[in-house]
Amino acid sequence: MDLSKADALDAAEFFDRTELVKNLETLVRQVLRRVSQGSGNAVYILDTVMGGGKSHTLVYLYFLFQKRSLANSRPELREILRDGELEGVPDAEVVVFDGMNADPSLPFEKQPNIARFFKDGGGKDKVTKNIEAVGKPVVFLLDEVLTYLAKRKEIVVDETKLKVNIKCTCGKL
């Protein structure tokens, strides 16, 4: 599953073929609560082995917010919305970062989909101000971050162990 190419997929078929298993349902409920009410965790880290469904989950969240009318028509999502006392999936801007397809010559804060949030420089206050300027919640979907860091040589792999040399990129995530 390639998050950066999600728009090439048929969202209805994707929803049809995706079973809303308990963990995915729980995550969807939590993300909807965060986006609609501002409560709950602001960051979710999907920690599974390769092939464990991380990218698939991110594509699901992408379609949830990008194809709201379709998502609102899905019976399994209508139940989640009803339980959360929501009339529909809230409007949110979705920002995608796919480390597999990101330009490794650019630091994270200069990546095309990310740069506008760092336009005034780094720092929590400045980035927060730029996110708030969007005028609606912003959902960041970051996939293949370790691949990107490895391409940038910010993660060094030697023969015996994984050495992580997190220069400054991860602090900006």
Secondary structure, DSSP 8 states (H G I E B T S, - for coil): --GGGGGGS-HHHHHHH----HHHHHHHHHHHHHHHHS-S-S-------TTSSHHHHHHHHHHHHHTHHHHHH-HHHHHHHHHTT-SS----EEEEEETTTS-TTS-GGGSTTTGGGGTT-SSHHHHHHHHHTTSS-EEEEEE-HHHHHHHTTSEEE-SSSEEE---SHHHH-
